[in-house]
Amino acid sequence: MNKKELSTLWQNWAQQVKFKDAADVSQAKGQRQAADAILKYCFDDKWNDNTTIIEIGPGNALLAKTLFDRHSISRYVLVDGPRQLDNAKKTLSNYLDRVEMYTPEQISNITDNFDLFISCHCLPETPNEYQEFIFKTFLPRSKKLMIEQTISSNLGKYVPNVIALKHALEDYFTSYKQWNCNDEFKNLCIRSHQNIYIAK
Ligand SMILES: C[S@@+](CC[C@H](N)C(=O)[O-])C[C@H]1O[C@@H](n2cnc3c(N)ncnc32)[C@H](O)[C@@H]1O
């Protein structure tokens, strides 16, 4: 998929989905719990110095801030809409020297590999083609992954692209695990309409 097609995809999506203010959707407790899950399950409580991260759909970037507050991070790339990125900039004001921000239209400018790929409650709100594009573009370049997938039926026409994600997990990672809200993540995550994937 080239840059032009992606730009159209984003515009189509943006016209169909009601944009909420990031403050409404990015709940502090959930994002801190996501940070706990990342540390515990992706890094086995051992964080590497100079970790590099890409996050798709960070909202107001509270998860990024929690990780910055607690760990050493050398590069954190955020991809979201311009309004969300403005909010993220405020949240991450102490860390902007290590933060890069891109809108979906600019995604092909993002190069290099990452230690960790994060996306929470974002991709199932986008068309299947966009989800597949993100998986194929960034998962081969990421050593570890943490995805919280919204599985709520009120998503409307968009749903998680489970097949593309499963193929990507099998193709690009040595091991992966999926949890649903009924097992051990139940106490870790405040939102019950989600699956969590961790891969290494
Ligand atoms: C429900 S919010 C979740 C925010 C945050 N990750 C959290 O867990 O609280 C979904 C976020 O994904 C962003 N988003 C939607 N479509 C996107 C796309 N195509 N690329 C990147 N981000 C997108 C939205 O703007 C919003 O910030």
PDBQT file of the ligand as one rigid body, heavy atoms in Angstrom, charges set to zero:
ROOT
HETATM    1  C1  LIG A 301     -10.191   4.384  22.100  1.00  0.00    +0.000 C 
HETATM    2  S1  LIG A 301      -8.805   5.430  21.873  1.00  0.00    +0.000 S 
HETATM    3  C2  LIG A 301      -7.599   4.590  22.857  1.00  0.00    +0.000 C 
HETATM    4  C3  LIG A 301      -6.556   5.500  23.378  1.00  0.00    +0.000 C 
HETATM    5  C4  LIG A 301      -5.493   4.839  24.240  1.00  0.00    +0.000 C 
HETATM    6  N1  LIG A 301      -4.661   3.940  23.441  1.00  0.00    +0.000 N 
HETATM    7  C5  LIG A 301      -6.105   4.079  25.387  1.00  0.00    +0.000 C 
HETATM    8  O1  LIG A 301      -5.937   2.862  25.462  1.00  0.00    +0.000 OA
HETATM    9  O2  LIG A 301      -6.748   4.701  26.235  1.00  0.00    +0.000 OA
HETATM   10  C6  LIG A 301      -8.339   5.093  20.204  1.00  0.00    +0.000 C 
HETATM   11  C7  LIG A 301      -7.218   5.958  19.713  1.00  0.00    +0.000 C 
HETATM   12  O3  LIG A 301      -6.798   5.488  18.436  1.00  0.00    +0.000 OA
HETATM   13  C8  LIG A 301      -6.661   6.598  17.570  1.00  0.00    +0.000 C 
HETATM   14  N2  LIG A 301      -6.783   6.149  16.188  1.00  0.00    +0.000 N 
HETATM   15  C9  LIG A 301      -7.900   5.861  15.526  1.00  0.00    +0.000 A 
HETATM   16  N3  LIG A 301      -7.618   5.501  14.274  1.00  0.00    +0.000 NA
HETATM   17  C10 LIG A 301      -6.284   5.557  14.130  1.00  0.00    +0.000 A 
HETATM   18  C11 LIG A 301      -5.402   5.293  13.066  1.00  0.00    +0.000 A 
HETATM   19  N4  LIG A 301      -5.851   4.943  11.871  1.00  0.00    +0.000 N 
HETATM   20  N5  LIG A 301      -4.074   5.419  13.283  1.00  0.00    +0.000 NA
HETATM   21  C12 LIG A 301      -3.622   5.802  14.482  1.00  0.00    +0.000 A 
HETATM   22  N6  LIG A 301      -4.419   6.069  15.532  1.00  0.00    +0.000 NA
HETATM   23  C13 LIG A 301      -5.745   5.955  15.355  1.00  0.00    +0.000 A 
HETATM   24  C14 LIG A 301      -7.767   7.537  18.033  1.00  0.00    +0.000 C 
HETATM   25  O4  LIG A 301      -7.570   8.859  17.587  1.00  0.00    +0.000 OA
HETATM   26  C15 LIG A 301      -7.637   7.410  19.545  1.00  0.00    +0.000 C 
HETATM   27  O5  LIG A 301      -6.653   8.244  20.089  1.00  0.00    +0.000 OA
ENDROOT
TORSDOF 0
